[in-house]
Amino acid sequence: QLIRLATIYPVEFIVRNIATGSLTKRLGIADGTVLSKPLIEYSYKNDDLGDPLVAREHVLEFNWVPDAAHLDLINDYCLRINDFMQGMFRGVGIKLVDFKLEFGKSYVDKQILLADEISPDTCRLWDVSSEKKLDKDRFRKDLGNIMQAYQEVARRLGIIHEESNISEVKFGKPRAVDFKKK
Ligand code: TMP
């Protein structure tokens, strides 16, 4: 791995192609509504405040990203990454519904870097024909088969061995422990 030190901008960039999740809850939009073009939302990375949704004006006013030119560039990167990933996933029968990205400034050459993982933990991925969820919503909504779903994504992308033998650990029901009195 090539590691580069970066200062992360305290903003999550959410890119959406299909309305679901917090967008539908917040605005009462029907789940699964296909958006006319990708929608970029910003949330301020602050756990104590619950990562609130903010406007472009907040991002600039509070200097979370240095200036408008930087923010425009990051928006362009988001759209280009979305184009690339939509095509990549569509090629293996998966709809890229939405995802989250973080960016930072490289410590050495001050370039803007995509500085985040991209995985089923940070994307919503639906099977094209069945709309089956192949992402972290299986965990969030307690749908089960999370490892199988993640492996399915990796298998379709050709980044897991066909005979890979990873499986979920089955834990039994928790039982109270009997402590014997001495
Ligand atoms: P949301 O519908 O809950 O706002 O999520 C939108 C997308 O962003 C979804 O693919 C999950 C991803 N996401 C993260 O990866 N980390 C986060 O902290 C949040 C809020 C969303």
Boltz pocket constraint, residues with backbone or C-beta under 6 A from the ligand:
constraints:
  - pocket:
      binder: B
      contacts: [[A, 14], [A, 15], [A, 20], [A, 21], [A, 22], [A, 23], [A, 51], [A, 98], [A, 99], [A, 100], [A, 121], [A, 122], [A, 123], [A, 124]]
      max_distance: 6.0
